[in-house]
Amino acid sequence: MRKFRVTRDERTHRPGECAHRHIKLDRHGGIVTCGNCGAALSAFWALEMLSEQYASALANIARLDQRLTQANDLIATLSAALDDRQTIQKSTLMSDVPTLD
């Protein structure tokens, strides 16, 4: 029989202790345990931790989406500037070509 350690801490992670990030669910007994240390976890604690991770992931996606939008805007600006520069260079080259008058 496996020993379980029940954690009752208020979401504080002490250095050197398990953070309980690898959650295992026993579908038959309704028990939530940590896959790393084997501690029995409160289902509410596990749900709260997962919801915080989900919110953090969504915030990270929003930040990355904002950075991607900024990068795309910068690429469009630089591309337009390059097109303008090439147009100016072409017109300068064409004006330097002697005509056969």
Backbone bond lengths (Angstrom), bond angles and torsions (degrees), N, CA, C in turn:
res aa  C-N    CA-C-N  psi(-1)  N-CA   C-N-CA  omega(-1)  CA-C   N-CA-C  phi
1 M - - - 1.458 - - 1.527 108.64 -
2 R 1.281 115.59 139.01 1.455 122.17 -176.67 1.523 110.79 -88.36
3 K 1.333 116.95 138.70 1.465 121.27 177.22 1.522 109.03 -86.67
4 F 1.313 116.25 139.35 1.454 121.54 176.60 1.514 108.80 -116.73
5 R 1.303 115.18 143.31 1.451 121.06 175.71 1.522 106.55 -113.02
6 V 1.304 117.64 123.58 1.458 121.92 -179.12 1.514 108.59 -87.07
7 T 1.323 115.70 131.24 1.462 119.83 178.17 1.518 108.98 -102.22
8 R 1.310 115.88 134.35 1.459 120.94 -179.92 1.532 111.17 -123.86
9 D 1.309 116.63 11.30 1.464 117.80 -176.31 1.526 110.82 -70.25
10 E 1.292 115.20 155.12 1.459 122.69 -177.38 1.526 110.84 -89.52
11 R 1.318 116.62 63.75 1.462 122.94 173.96 1.524 112.17 60.56
12 T 1.310 117.69 25.60 1.460 119.63 176.40 1.510 108.20 -100.05
13 H 1.291 115.48 131.58 1.462 120.97 179.08 1.514 108.09 -105.29
14 R 1.296 114.90 120.76 1.457 120.07 178.81 1.521 108.29 -94.09
15 P 1.333 117.43 137.58 1.468 119.64 178.72 1.525 111.10 -55.42
16 G 1.312 115.18 135.43 1.454 120.26 179.80 1.518 114.13 88.92
17 E 1.322 117.63 -10.72 1.457 120.93 178.06 1.520 109.75 -102.38
18 C 1.303 115.20 159.18 1.458 121.31 -178.96 1.532 110.10 -68.15
19 A 1.322 116.64 139.00 1.467 121.68 178.25 1.525 111.45 -91.95
20 H 1.324 117.47 -2.56 1.468 123.42 177.77 1.531 111.81 57.39
21 R 1.315 116.76 49.75 1.465 120.73 -179.57 1.526 112.82 -93.98
22 H 1.322 117.82 -9.84 1.459 121.66 -179.50 1.526 108.09 -109.67
23 I 1.318 115.78 84.56 1.458 121.88 -173.18 1.529 110.44 -84.29
24 K 1.328 114.73 135.87 1.462 121.21 175.22 1.522 107.94 -118.33
25 L 1.330 115.94 137.75 1.460 121.30 179.91 1.522 109.61 -112.69
26 D 1.319 116.01 129.03 1.460 121.13 173.40 1.523 106.37 -94.34
27 R 1.307 116.32 104.15 1.468 120.78 -175.21 1.531 112.60 -66.65
28 H 1.307 117.07 -26.59 1.466 119.68 -177.15 1.525 111.91 -84.23
29 G 1.316 117.24 -38.20 1.462 120.01 -177.91 1.516 113.55 -100.52
30 G 1.333 117.19 -8.16 1.458 120.68 -179.32 1.514 113.09 68.28
31 I 1.331 116.73 28.57 1.462 121.03 -177.78 1.522 109.55 -101.25
32 V 1.327 115.70 136.55 1.463 122.30 176.23 1.519 107.27 -107.52
33 T 1.320 116.48 124.41 1.464 120.40 179.47 1.519 110.06 -130.87
34 C 1.310 114.79 161.53 1.457 121.28 174.49 1.525 107.31 -85.65
35 G 1.310 116.42 126.93 1.454 120.74 179.66 1.510 113.33 -70.60
36 N 1.324 117.34 -19.89 1.467 120.74 -179.39 1.522 112.55 -85.43
37 C 1.327 116.66 -50.69 1.472 119.22 -174.11 1.524 113.28 -108.93
38 G 1.337 117.37 -10.78 1.457 120.26 178.46 1.510 115.37 82.87
39 A 1.322 118.32 4.66 1.468 121.03 -179.09 1.522 110.24 -66.60
40 A 1.331 116.20 139.98 1.458 121.30 172.79 1.523 107.26 -76.68
41 L 1.315 115.64 131.87 1.463 120.58 -176.19 1.516 110.14 -116.30
42 S 1.301 115.72 149.19 1.456 121.30 173.79 1.529 108.16 -67.86
43 A 1.328 116.04 135.53 1.464 119.67 178.68 1.529 110.26 -60.96
44 F 1.329 116.71 -37.52 1.461 119.99 178.32 1.523 110.44 -64.57
45 W 1.336 117.44 -43.22 1.461 121.58 178.93 1.519 109.84 -59.53
46 A 1.340 116.32 -45.01 1.463 120.80 -179.34 1.527 110.56 -63.37
47 L 1.324 117.20 -43.31 1.462 120.94 179.30 1.523 110.98 -64.19
48 E 1.327 116.65 -41.57 1.460 120.86 178.31 1.528 110.78 -63.08
49 M 1.333 117.03 -44.17 1.462 121.28 179.63 1.529 110.54 -62.99
50 L 1.326 116.56 -43.34 1.466 120.00 179.50 1.529 111.47 -66.12
51 S 1.335 117.18 -37.86 1.465 119.49 179.21 1.526 110.88 -68.01
52 E 1.335 117.29 -35.15 1.470 120.31 175.96 1.524 110.75 -66.96
53 Q 1.335 116.84 -40.61 1.464 120.13 177.22 1.524 110.57 -64.12
54 Y 1.325 116.96 -39.82 1.464 121.58 178.99 1.526 110.47 -64.01
55 A 1.330 116.83 -45.19 1.467 120.70 178.28 1.523 110.64 -62.65
56 S 1.320 116.89 -40.10 1.464 120.91 177.85 1.526 110.86 -64.24
57 A 1.325 116.78 -41.21 1.468 120.64 178.56 1.526 110.89 -64.68
58 L 1.329 117.23 -41.34 1.467 120.41 177.96 1.525 111.19 -63.66
59 A 1.326 117.18 -40.51 1.466 120.75 177.81 1.524 110.20 -64.45
60 N 1.315 117.28 -39.08 1.462 121.30 178.05 1.526 110.53 -65.21
61 I 1.320 117.38 -41.40 1.465 121.27 177.05 1.519 110.07 -62.04
62 A 1.328 117.71 -42.51 1.468 121.19 179.15 1.525 110.85 -62.58
63 R 1.351 117.29 -42.18 1.470 120.49 177.36 1.522 111.24 -62.66
64 L 1.329 116.58 -44.41 1.463 120.27 179.78 1.524 111.24 -65.21
65 D 1.331 116.71 -38.35 1.461 120.69 177.82 1.526 110.64 -63.78
66 Q 1.332 116.73 -40.26 1.463 120.89 177.73 1.528 110.51 -64.49
67 R 1.332 117.20 -43.20 1.469 120.52 178.18 1.523 111.00 -63.83
68 L 1.329 117.25 -38.41 1.459 121.10 178.60 1.523 110.75 -65.06
69 T 1.320 116.82 -41.64 1.466 120.82 177.28 1.523 110.64 -62.38
70 Q 1.337 117.12 -44.11 1.467 120.56 177.96 1.522 111.20 -62.66
71 A 1.327 117.07 -41.24 1.464 120.55 179.43 1.523 110.74 -65.12
72 N 1.328 117.41 -41.90 1.466 120.57 178.23 1.521 111.32 -64.13
73 D 1.333 116.91 -40.11 1.465 120.48 177.47 1.526 110.70 -63.32
74 L 1.323 116.85 -41.87 1.458 120.90 179.21 1.523 110.85 -65.46
75 I 1.324 117.19 -41.39 1.466 120.59 177.68 1.521 110.22 -61.41
76 A 1.322 117.61 -42.99 1.466 120.89 179.32 1.526 110.67 -63.18
77 T 1.328 117.38 -41.75 1.468 121.54 178.82 1.519 110.91 -64.13
78 L 1.328 116.77 -46.60 1.466 120.40 -179.99 1.524 111.41 -65.99
79 S 1.305 117.43 -37.31 1.461 121.38 178.54 1.526 110.70 -64.90
80 A 1.323 116.56 -42.24 1.469 120.19 177.99 1.523 110.41 -64.78
81 A 1.327 117.46 -40.81 1.466 120.71 178.54 1.522 110.61 -64.48
82 L 1.319 117.46 -39.69 1.464 120.89 178.02 1.523 110.80 -65.96
83 D 1.323 117.06 -41.48 1.468 120.33 177.11 1.523 110.79 -61.24
84 D 1.343 117.03 -43.29 1.466 121.00 178.31 1.521 110.61 -61.87
85 R 1.314 116.91 -42.28 1.467 121.10 -179.23 1.526 110.56 -64.60
86 Q 1.321 117.04 -42.79 1.461 120.21 179.10 1.525 111.15 -65.63
87 T 1.319 117.38 -36.64 1.466 121.02 177.90 1.522 110.34 -64.60
88 I 1.337 116.55 -42.41 1.471 120.90 178.74 1.521 110.07 -64.61
89 Q 1.323 117.53 -42.59 1.465 120.73 179.60 1.523 110.85 -63.67
90 K 1.313 118.18 -40.81 1.467 121.36 179.23 1.518 110.61 -64.56
91 S 1.323 116.72 -43.44 1.466 119.13 -178.71 1.524 110.72 -68.22
92 T 1.330 117.48 -33.77 1.465 121.01 176.91 1.522 110.18 -67.27
93 L 1.307 117.08 -42.94 1.463 120.88 178.31 1.524 111.00 -64.10
94 M 1.295 116.77 -40.22 1.465 120.48 -179.17 1.525 110.96 -68.31
95 S 1.324 117.84 -33.03 1.465 119.38 -179.90 1.527 111.25 -75.45
96 D 1.329 117.88 -20.55 1.462 121.64 178.90 1.526 112.61 -84.52
97 V 1.319 118.28 -10.54 1.465 121.44 -178.93 1.530 108.53 -76.75
98 P 1.350 116.61 126.92 1.474 118.60 179.71 1.530 110.61 -69.96
99 T 1.294 114.81 146.40 1.466 120.29 178.60 1.515 109.76 -98.01
100 L 1.304 117.24 158.94 1.464 123.06 -179.02 1.522 110.35 -97.68
101 D 1.256 118.72 58.30 1.471 121.43 179.81 1.477 111.85 -85.98
